[in-house]
Amino acid sequence: MSFLGIDLGTGSLKVAIVDEDGHEQAAASVAYALETPHAGWAETSVQTWWRALCEAAARLPESLRRGVKAVGLSGQMHGVVLIDEAGNAVRPAMLWPDTRARTLLDAWPDPQPNPVAPGMAGPLLRWIVLHEPESARRTRWALQPKDWLRVALGGAVAT
Protein backbone atom coordinates (compact mmCIF):
# COMPACT_ATOMS: atom_id res chain seq x y z
CA MET A 1 0.00 0.00 0.00
CA SER A 2 1.27 3.49 -0.81
CA PHE A 3 0.16 7.09 -0.50
CA LEU A 4 0.51 10.11 -2.77
CA GLY A 5 1.40 13.45 -1.22
CA ILE A 6 0.83 16.64 -3.23
CA ASP A 7 2.28 19.97 -2.12
CA LEU A 8 0.98 23.00 -4.02
CA GLY A 9 3.62 25.65 -3.44
CA THR A 10 3.93 29.25 -4.54
CA GLY A 11 6.60 28.48 -7.15
CA SER A 12 6.37 24.73 -7.68
CA LEU A 13 4.20 21.68 -7.22
CA LYS A 14 5.76 18.64 -5.58
CA VAL A 15 4.50 15.05 -5.45
CA ALA A 16 5.81 12.06 -3.56
CA ILE A 17 4.74 8.47 -3.13
CA VAL A 18 5.44 7.01 0.30
CA ASP A 19 4.90 3.52 1.63
CA GLU A 20 2.87 2.67 4.73
CA ASP A 21 5.98 3.18 6.89
CA GLY A 22 6.44 6.71 5.53
CA HIS A 23 9.46 5.89 3.38
CA GLU A 24 9.64 7.87 0.15
CA GLN A 25 9.41 5.64 -2.92
CA ALA A 26 9.49 8.34 -5.61
CA ALA A 27 9.21 12.11 -5.90
CA ALA A 28 8.96 14.76 -8.60
CA SER A 29 8.37 18.49 -8.85
CA VAL A 30 7.50 21.06 -11.49
CA ALA A 31 8.37 24.73 -11.12
CA TYR A 32 6.27 27.60 -12.44
CA ALA A 33 6.50 31.36 -12.39
CA LEU A 34 4.44 33.71 -10.28
CA GLU A 35 2.48 36.09 -12.51
CA THR A 36 2.75 39.81 -11.71
CA PRO A 37 0.54 41.65 -14.24
CA HIS A 38 0.83 44.84 -12.11
CA ALA A 39 3.28 45.97 -9.44
CA GLY A 40 2.41 44.29 -6.14
CA TRP A 41 0.18 41.64 -7.68
CA ALA A 42 0.95 37.94 -7.25
CA GLU A 43 -1.22 35.56 -9.25
CA THR A 44 -1.18 32.13 -10.84
CA SER A 45 -3.61 30.58 -13.28
CA VAL A 46 -5.17 27.44 -11.85
CA GLN A 47 -4.41 25.79 -15.20
CA THR A 48 -0.71 26.29 -14.43
CA TRP A 49 -1.19 24.29 -11.24
CA TRP A 50 -3.17 21.59 -13.04
CA ARG A 51 -0.54 21.20 -15.76
CA ALA A 52 2.18 21.03 -13.09
CA LEU A 53 0.28 18.30 -11.23
CA CYS A 54 -0.21 16.24 -14.39
CA GLU A 55 3.44 16.63 -15.39
CA ALA A 56 4.82 15.85 -11.93
CA ALA A 57 2.54 12.82 -11.48
CA ALA A 58 3.56 11.49 -14.90
CA ARG A 59 7.20 11.54 -13.74
CA LEU A 60 6.38 9.04 -10.99
CA PRO A 61 6.78 5.36 -11.96
CA GLU A 62 3.53 3.92 -13.25
CA SER A 63 3.91 0.81 -11.10
CA LEU A 64 4.01 2.97 -7.96
CA ARG A 65 1.12 5.17 -9.13
CA ARG A 66 -1.10 2.09 -9.49
CA GLY A 67 -0.53 1.19 -5.83
CA VAL A 68 -1.67 4.54 -4.39
CA LYS A 69 -4.54 4.06 -1.92
CA ALA A 70 -4.95 7.62 -0.62
CA VAL A 71 -3.94 11.17 -1.46
CA GLY A 72 -2.89 13.92 0.97
CA LEU A 73 -2.69 17.61 0.11
CA SER A 74 -0.68 20.46 1.53
CA GLY A 75 0.07 23.87 0.17
CA GLN A 76 0.59 27.55 0.53
CA MET A 77 -1.55 28.79 3.37
CA HIS A 78 -2.97 32.08 2.18
CA GLY A 79 -4.43 33.12 -1.13
CA VAL A 80 -7.79 33.05 -2.83
CA VAL A 81 -9.15 31.03 -5.72
CA LEU A 82 -12.59 32.20 -6.78
CA ILE A 83 -14.74 29.55 -8.45
CA ASP A 84 -18.23 29.61 -9.88
CA GLU A 85 -21.11 27.20 -9.30
CA ALA A 86 -19.61 24.74 -11.83
CA GLY A 87 -16.19 24.80 -10.13
CA ASN A 88 -14.49 26.90 -12.81
CA ALA A 89 -12.01 29.59 -11.81
CA VAL A 90 -13.48 33.06 -12.14
CA ARG A 91 -10.06 34.72 -12.42
CA PRO A 92 -6.41 33.83 -11.74
CA ALA A 93 -5.67 32.83 -8.14
CA MET A 94 -4.49 35.67 -5.90
CA LEU A 95 -1.57 34.53 -3.73
CA TRP A 96 -0.12 35.37 -0.32
CA PRO A 97 2.68 37.71 -1.59
CA ASP A 98 0.04 39.93 -3.25
CA THR A 99 -0.01 43.46 -1.79
CA ARG A 100 -2.79 45.12 -3.82
CA ALA A 101 -5.09 45.19 -0.75
CA ARG A 102 -2.55 46.96 1.50
CA THR A 103 -4.62 50.18 1.58
CA LEU A 104 -7.71 48.23 2.70
CA LEU A 105 -6.28 46.90 5.97
CA ASP A 106 -8.09 49.60 7.98
CA ALA A 107 -11.08 47.22 8.04
CA TRP A 108 -9.06 45.13 10.54
CA PRO A 109 -8.07 47.66 13.22
CA ASP A 110 -5.39 47.03 15.84
CA PRO A 111 -4.89 45.37 18.20
CA GLN A 112 -5.06 41.99 16.49
CA PRO A 113 -3.80 38.75 18.04
CA ASN A 114 -2.84 37.61 14.52
CA PRO A 115 -2.15 40.61 12.27
CA VAL A 116 -3.88 40.64 8.91
CA ALA A 117 -1.64 40.89 5.84
CA PRO A 118 -2.68 42.14 2.38
CA GLY A 119 -2.33 38.65 0.83
CA MET A 120 -4.79 37.00 3.22
CA ALA A 121 -8.29 36.04 2.11
CA GLY A 122 -10.16 38.85 3.88
CA PRO A 123 -8.26 41.77 2.32
CA LEU A 124 -8.08 40.08 -1.10
CA LEU A 125 -11.83 39.42 -1.09
CA ARG A 126 -12.50 42.99 -0.04
CA TRP A 127 -10.32 44.17 -2.95
CA ILE A 128 -12.28 41.95 -5.37
CA VAL A 129 -15.63 43.34 -4.23
CA LEU A 130 -14.39 46.92 -4.62
CA HIS A 131 -12.42 46.56 -7.86
CA GLU A 132 -13.82 43.54 -9.71
CA PRO A 133 -17.52 43.43 -8.83
CA GLU A 134 -18.26 41.20 -11.84
CA SER A 135 -15.78 38.61 -10.54
CA ALA A 136 -17.43 38.82 -7.11
CA ARG A 137 -20.89 38.37 -8.66
CA ARG A 138 -19.81 35.24 -10.57
CA THR A 139 -18.16 33.66 -7.52
CA ARG A 140 -19.87 30.83 -5.61
CA TRP A 141 -16.87 29.80 -3.45
CA ALA A 142 -13.59 31.36 -2.36
CA LEU A 143 -11.01 28.65 -1.68
CA GLN A 144 -7.40 28.44 -0.62
CA PRO A 145 -5.13 27.07 -3.37
CA LYS A 146 -4.82 23.49 -2.03
CA ASP A 147 -8.58 23.35 -1.53
CA TRP A 148 -9.12 24.33 -5.18
CA LEU A 149 -6.81 21.47 -6.17
CA ARG A 150 -8.89 19.02 -4.12
CA VAL A 151 -12.06 20.24 -5.88
CA ALA A 152 -10.31 19.91 -9.28
CA LEU A 153 -9.42 16.31 -8.38
CA GLY A 154 -13.11 15.59 -7.78
CA GLY A 155 -13.28 16.33 -4.09
CA ALA A 156 -15.72 18.30 -2.02
CA VAL A 157 -15.68 22.06 -1.62
CA ALA A 158 -14.19 22.33 1.87
CA THR A 159 -11.17 23.61 3.73
N, C-alpha and C positions, 0 to 999 in steps of 0.2 A: 504494500500500500504506500502511496506517495501523495504529496500535497504540493500545490502550486501557490507560490507567493507572488503577488504583483504589487510593486511599489511605484505609484504615479508621482514622480518628482517634478520639480519646477523645470529642470533642464534635461531630464531623461526619464525613461520608463525602464524599470528593472524587473526581471522575472527570475524565479529560482524554483527548482523542484527539490524538495527535501523528503527523506524517508521518514518512517514513523518514529525514529529515534532523533530526528532533527538534523541529520547529516545531509549536507548539500550534495545532490547528485548531478546537477547541471544548473548553469546560470547564464543569462544573457542580458544585454541592455542596449537601448537605442537612444541616442541623444537627439535633441531637437532644440531649436532656438526659441527664445522668448520674443514675442512680437511687441514692438513699441511703436505703434502708428503715430503717437504724439508723445511729446516729452512727459515723463512721469507715468505713462500708461504701461501696463504689463499684462499682456493677453496671450492666449494660445487658442487656436481652433481645436475643438474637440476631435475633429477628423485627424489632426496631427497626433493626438494621443491614441486614437484607434489604430492608425497605421503603425505607430510605434509598438503597440501591443501585438498586433498581428506579426510584425517583423521579428520582434524579440521572441515570441512564442515559437515561430517557425525555426528559430535557431536552436531550440531545445531538441534533443533526440526524440524522434517519433516514438520509439519504444518506451521511453520514460513518460511522454505525454499521455500515452494510452493508459498508463497505470494511475493517473491522478484521480483521487477520490474526493477531494475538496479543494476549494480555492479560498485564499485569504487575501484581503486588500489592505494596503496602507497607502498613505500619500500625504502630500502637502496639506497642512492643516487649514489654512485660510484660503479664501477665494470664493468666487461665485460662478456657477454655471446655471444659466437660466434656460429652462426647457418648457416647451408648450405641452398641451394636453396629450399629444401623440409621442412625447419624449424626445422631440427634435430640439436641438439647440437654437435659441432665439438669436443669439449673437455669440461672438467669441467669448471664451471664459475670461473672467477678470481675476487676476492672481494676487497673492499676498504682497508682492513688492510694489503694486500699483499705488500711486499717491494722488490720483486725480480728486479724491474725496477729502483731501487734507483740510480744505476750507470749510468743510461741513461738520467737523468734529465738535462744534459747539453744542450739538444736540446731545452730547454725552458729557455733561459738566463734571468737573473735579469735585470732590475726591472720588476716585474709582479704585476699587481693590485690584482690578485688572484693567489697566489703561487700554482704551480703544485706539487702534491704529487705522490709518486710511485704507489699508488693504483687507480689512476685516469685512465680513458680510454686511453688517449694519450700515457702515458708511458707504460701501459700494452700492447697496440697494437704494439708499437714499439718493445717491448720485444718479442712478438709473431713472428713478421716478422723476427727478428734476430735469434731467437732460435728455433722456430717451424715453419719453412717455409711451411711445408705440411699442418699444421693447417690453416695458412694464405691463402694458395691456395684454400682450400676447403670452406672457409668462404664466404658467400654471404652478411650477415649482422652482425654487432656488436651492441648488444643491452645492455641496463642496465637491471639488474635483473627483476624489475617489468614489464618492457616492454616485456621481454621474456615470463613472465607469461601471459600477455595479449595475445600474439601470441599463446601460448599453449592452451588458452581458446577459440581460434577461432577468435581472433581479428586481426586487421591489424598490419603490421610491421610499427611502429611509436614510437615516444618518446614525 
